[in-house]
């Protein structure tokens, strides 16, 4: 378990370089504290810390991965994350990718890192039919290379910057287009069984990542491999969630809590709940959820 004490006040010689120049406003301090608290909560909730752990922290250059990198190094700097961290960027050969930005940034920040070049872009363009999106194949190729790098570096886990909104969007993409209830779990064992995959930003909102990275003035690199994003299923789902959030603020957080409060007996998957074996001990005189007078008392049905 991580120590629950508040982080100490920053002093000029008592701060990781990734946080140097942080805004002194009360609003930013609250934002920073909230993100750090949520990351610590996710790490504790899903048991991400293991003995002699070494994490490969994947850095794309986007706002989310910068936020992940900064918070993990902050926790380690404070002695609250007893793992070795190695930042890694996989340069996939996208046109106009600024290859010097991340190595220069990481060197300046004193962050141990590895930069790997693998031209997966050419493979994606060659294999994906015209008019189709690149994301699925690009992601698989990237994941395979990251697993390889993790093994070469002796890492025990690959750590990704997916946040709460990414997880929700993936859930609805699977619901609408995949015909299954599934998302990106905060903790996963890879298929070969030799590496863990962690998402410590699982409780952090995308908006907070954006505010944090921009306030810190990190050199954000946009992902424009796919060109226009308007046709992507994820973008469509994101717009839908944005509309819901606008009409009912806090809707995203409520939906995410639902992913942590699953009741298999109230779904329809016979592999998760024994519906065949479900039977009353004795036939009741009236439905168990009905009021004595036969009227609906407004109470929810009792859960089994």
N, C-alpha and C positions, 0 to 999 in steps of 0.2 A: 504494500500500500504506500502511496505517496503521502508525505507529510502534509497535513491539512493547515499548517500555519500560514498566515499571510506572507506574501513575498515582501522582503525588506525594501525600504526606500532606496532608489537608485542614487549612487554617489559617483563622481567622475571616474574613480578607479574601481567601481564595483558594478559594472554593467557589461554584458557581452557586446562586442562590436556591432552585432546585428541590431542592437537597440540604441546605439549612439545617435544623437540627433532627434530622438523621439520628441514629438510635441509635448509641451508641458501643460496643455489644457486639461481641465477636469474631465471633459468629455472623452478625450483620448485615453486618459488613465483608466476610466471606467470600462472603455472598450477593451483595452489591453487586459485588464484584470478578468473581464468576463470570458475572453477567449482562452486565457491561460487556465482559468477554473474549469471551463468546459472540456478542454483537452485533458486535463488531469482526471476529470470525472470519467471520460471515455476510457482512458488507459486503465483506471481502476476497475470500472464496471466490467470490462471485457478481459481483464487479466493479461495485459500485453507485456508486462515486464517478466522476463525469465532470467535465470542465472547465466552469467557470462554472455549476455546478449550483445549482438552487434547489428545495428539497423542500417540498411541501405535506404537513405531518404531520397526519394525520387523528386527531382527538381526540373520542372518544365520551363520555368521562367514566367509562369502565370501568377496571378495574385494569390491563388490558393496555396501553391507550393511554397511561395515566399513566406506566407503566414505560417505554414507548417514548419518550415525550416527555422524560423525565428523563435517560435514558441518552444519547440523541442530543445533548441540550444539554450534558451532561457532557463528551462527546467533543469537541464544538465548543469548549467552554470551555477544554479542555486543548490545543486546537490540533491535534487528531487527526482532525477531520472538516471538511475545507475546503469546506463547502457552506453556502448560506443556508437557514435554517429558518423556515417560516411555519406556525404551528399553525392548525388550522381545525376548527371544530365546525359540523356541519350539524344545526340544530334542525328535526326533521321533523314537528313539531306533535303529538307524542304527548301524550295527556292527562296532566296533572300533571307534565310534564317541568319540572324546576327551571331555568328559562332563565337565571337570574342566576349560578348556581354557577360555570360555566366562565369566563365573561368576567371575573368578579371574581377568580377564582383566577389566571388568566393575567396579568391586569393587575398583581396583587400580586407575581407571580413575575417580572415584567419580560419576559415572553415575547411577541414579536410574534405577532399572531393576527388571524384574521378569523372572525366569527360570522355565519353565513348562516341565514336562516329560509326554509324551503320546506315547505309543508304536503303532504308525500307521504303522511302518515297517512290522510287522507281518501280519497286515490286508492286506497291499498291496501285499506282497509275496503270501498270501493265495488266494486272489481274482484275480490277474492278471495271465492269462495263460502263460505258459512257452514260451519264445521267444518274448513276447510283452514287451514294455517299461512301466516303473512304473510311469512316470512323471505325467500323467493326474490324476490318482487316488490319488497319493501322494499329489498333489497340492490341490485337493478338500478337502481332509482330513485336511491338514494343514490350509487351509483357514477357514474351519468351527471351528477349535480349536482357531484360532486367533480372530475370531469374538466373540467367547464365552469369551475369556480372556479380550478382549476390554470392553465388557459389565460388566464383574465382576470388572474391574478396573475403571469404570466410564469414559472410553475414548469416545471421539466423532468421532475419525477417526483411521483407520488402515493405517500405512504408510509403503510402500514397496520400495525396492531398485532397481526396474526395471529401466534400463537406455534407452537411445535413440535406441541402437542397439537391445535390447530386443523387443522394440515396433515394429521396422522394421521387425525383424525376424518373429514375430507373424503375422504381416500383410501378409507377403509372404506365411507363412504356411497356413493361411486361404485362400489365393488366390489359391495356388497350390493344397491344399488337402481338404479344407473346402467348396469351391464354394461360398465364400462370401468376400466382402470387409469389413474387420473389423480388429481391433488390440486391444491393451491394452490402454485404455484411461488414461490420466494423472489424471483424477478425475472421480469418479464413486460413485453412491449411491447403497448400497447393496440391495438385493432383499427384505429384510424385511423393508427397509426404515428408519433404525435407526442408521446406521453408514456410514460414508464417507470412501472411499478408495482413497488414494493419492499416486502419484508417482512423487516426487519432482525432481528426476534425469532424467526426461523425455527429457531434452535438452542436457544431458551429454553423451559423447561418452564412450563406454566401455573401450577403450584404455586409456582414461584419468583416469577412476576409477582404472584401474590396475596400472598405473604409480603412482598414488597418494598413494594407500594403501601399495604398496611395498616400496615406498620412506619413508613412515612413519613406516615401519617395523611392521605393525599390524600382529597379529598371525592368518594368514589366514587358514581356515579349508576348504579343498576341499569337494565337494559333490560327493561321489562315490557310492551312493545308487544304481545307475543303472548299475554299472560295466562299461563295454565297452560302449562308447557313439557313436561309429561310425555309428550305424544303425538308430540313432534318426533323425527324420525329421528336427528338429531344427538345428542339426549339419550340415546336408546337406545344408540347407538354408544359414547358416552362412558361409560355404565354398563358396557358390555361391556369396554372398555379398562381401566376402573377395577378390574374383577374380575380381569382378567389381571395387572394391575400388583400387586394385592394378593397373588395367588398366587405371582407371580414378579417380585420387585422388579427394576426395570431393563428390563422388557419393552418399554416405550414407546421407550426410547432405541435398543434393538436394532432395533425395527421402523422407526424413523426412519432409522437407518443403511442399512437395506435400500433405502429410497427413493433413496439416493445411490450405490447399488451395483447398478444394473440390468443384466441380461444378456439382451439381446433374443434370442439364440440359444437360450435356455432358457425362452422363453415361446412364444406361438403366433400372433404377429401377422405375417403374411406381408408387411405393408407396412414392417416394421422390420427383417426379416431375410430374406435370399434363400434360403428353404427349397427352392424349385424348382431353384436352381442348386447346391444342396449335394449333392455326390456324392464317393465315394472315388476316389482316383487309381488304385487297383488293389484288387481284391477281396482282403481279408486272409484268412489261413487261419483266424483266430479273431477273435472280437470284440475290439476294441482295449482294452476296459476289463476284460477277463477275465484271470485269472491263467493262467500257462502250463499248469497242470494242469487248467484248466477250472473251477476253484473260484472262488468269490467272495472276493477278497482284502480286501474291506471298504473299498477306496479309492473315493473319489467319481469319477464319470466325468470324463474330460478335457474341458475346455471348448474350443470352437472359436472 
